[in-house]
Amino acid sequence: MVTASGVFDAAPDHEQVVFCSDPDSGLRAIIAVYSTALGPALGGTRFHPYPDEQSALADVLALAKAMAYKAACAGLDLGGGKAVIIGDPAKDSSEELLRAYGRFVASLGGRYVTACDVGTYVADMDVVGRECRWVTGRSPAYGGSGDSGVLTAYGVFEGMRACASRVWGTPSLTGRTVAVSGVGKVGSRLVGHLLADGARVIAGDVSQAALARLRERHPEVTIVDDPGELLEIEADVFSPNALGGVLTDATVGRLGARVVCGGANNQLAHAGVDKLLADAGVLYAPDFVVNAGGLIQVADELGDGGYRPERAKAAAARIYQTTLDVFALAEAEGRTPAAAASAYAERRMAGIARLRRILVP
């Protein structure tokens, strides 16, 4: 049995952690709210076959914190949260389970607003939305913005342009080689942006179906059989766009790229990896800065007049300047880019939270 102190010690910085269970539908989910200092905690729902409950808890806690930092760096008046559903979405997802999950989200009264993530899709959010109004990333038929991978990929591309400006003095990937790991909802679209900008792309994915779609759409892309090879391939940029934790003590030493910039969440296996990257001369673009485009997209659904594509894309384009600002802060304060980005987010959260102590009748 887990003691009360053990439960609280697991998430000392989070405002709220909710365990959701509905045995009849098979739902086992965890919702984590890291901070509501800037506003309601917005973050996607990940549906994944975790090996155990502790792995699911660790993932949702880390993801919720990253979402808070992501919203803060993106200039949004939103906090950070995340949810995970334990199971295989291909076998376990059902209308009953998703609607049960929607009831649990609704029970939080708007403190947490959900959206899509790995293993969940726009159609799933439409089902969740039948039980809950705090849902974004819905289909256009229901007033939503659709697949958030659209602006996630665009934002990563803008962040990569900022990296190019920092390292090579020009905000272009023309003539550069980019190794893209993961060509799903985000990676496949990122490949399109890179090719249009004149980059050479080498790609890999564990999903043969995803690779087949990429080959059909972009036959000029070089495909590797083992996506793990992309870490060591001589390239200008390594772009991780699948699950997190790919940058470890061991993999940093094998990197063949000068820049790391991708859409995956929590790319660093632990906090010290950013220092290893810096010592190795690798410029790391903090994931929660450059992959904020999807959050910006679904957050726009909450704005005046509902979702406006032009407004959302203009906001996502600002990721270019934010990334440059983070690099400049890192240089000025002698920090790694990851540490500078965290400081950037924490200062904004603290500053706005302080202002909100002022009573407005």
CORPEGI-V742194 format. One line per field, one symbol per residue. ss: DSSP state (a for helix, b for strand, c for the rest). psi: psi as a letter, one per 20 degrees, with the letter a starting at -180 (. if undefined). burial: b if it has 24 or more other ideal C-beta (glycine too) atoms within 12 Angstrom, else e. A space follows every 50 residues. Layout:
ss->???
psi->???
burial->???
This chain:
ss->cccaaaaaaacccccbbbbbbbccccbbbbbbbbbcccccbbccbbbbcc ccaaaaaaaaaaaaaaaaaaaaacccccbbbbbbbbccaaaaccaaaaaa aaaaaacccccbbbcbcccccaaaaaaaccccccbccccaaaccccccaa aaaaaaaaaaaaaaaaaaccccccccbbbbbcccccaaaaaaaaaacccb bbbbcccaaaaaaaaaaccccbbcccaaaaacccccbbbbccccccbcaa aaccccccbbcccccccbccccaaaaaaacccbbccaaaaccaaaaaaaa aaccccccaaaaaaaaacaaaaaaaaaaaaaaacccaaaaaaaaaaaaaa aaaaacccccc
psi->pprghhghhhmhiqhppppppnhhijpoqpppogqkhiaqopqropoqmq hrhhggggghgghgghhghggghijqmqaprqqpporohhhiqrggghhg ghhgghiikihppraqapiqrghghhghiiipimprkrqhhkjaiboihg igggggghhhhhgggggijplqjpiqppoooolchghhhggggghhijqp ppqqqiohgghghgghhmiipppqhohhhhhiporhppnpkcrajhorgg hgiipjqhqporiqqlhphrhihhhggghikpopophighkihgghghhh hirpjapogggghhhhhihghgghhgggggghjkrqhghgggggghhggg ghhghjippo.
burial->eeeeeeeeebbeebbbbbbbeeeebbbbbbbbbbbbbbbbbbbbbbbbeb eeeeebbbbbbbbbbbbbbbbbbbbbebbbbbbbbbbebeebbeeebbbb bbbbbbebeebbbbbbbbbbbbebbbbbbebbebbbbbbeeebbbbbbbb bbbbbbbbbbbbbbbbbeeebbbeebbbbbbbbbbbbbbbbbbbbebebb bbbbbeeeebbebbeeebeebbbbeebeebbebebbbbbbbbbbbbbeee bbeebbbbbbbbbbbbbbeeeebbebbbebebbbbbbbbbbbbbbbbbbb bbeeeebeeeebbebbbbbbbbbbbbbebbeeeeebbbbbbbbbbbebbe ebeeeeeeeee
